[in-house]
Amino acid sequence: MNKIKNIGAFIETHYNKLILVMGVLFFTFLFFVCWVFFKERMISFDPSFFSWQMIDQKDFFFPLGRWGSVFIEALPLLALKNNCSLSTFLHLFSVSPIFIYFIIFLIITIGFKNYRA
């Protein structure tokens, strides 16, 4: 019973670090899954059309007025303008949303010190 109290006290005192480590592990896993399964994510339905439009126009593509996609398309478009391969472009387009979510996570947890959000 005493060990359970010690574990509870440990978690209570290191709660912020635990949340940060869990978040980093989660986003690392998500990045890995998006990187490995980029074909399944990017060669079907809407992403394939968005990718083709970006490659064809060499510019941002805002379907249906989705202006928020500028953040997700910035990294793949930068690589496209530096003459990257199709595989590299699709990899970056697949993991780009994960980068954005990870940055938002870091801003909330480290910047605003809001670990419960």
Secondary structure as UniProt FT lines:
FT   HELIX           2..13
FT   HELIX           15..36
FT   HELIX           38..42
FT   HELIX           45..57
FT   HELIX           63..65
FT   TURN            67..68
FT   HELIX           69..81
FT   TURN            82..83
FT   HELIX           86..106
FT   HELIX           107..111
FT   TURN            115..116
//
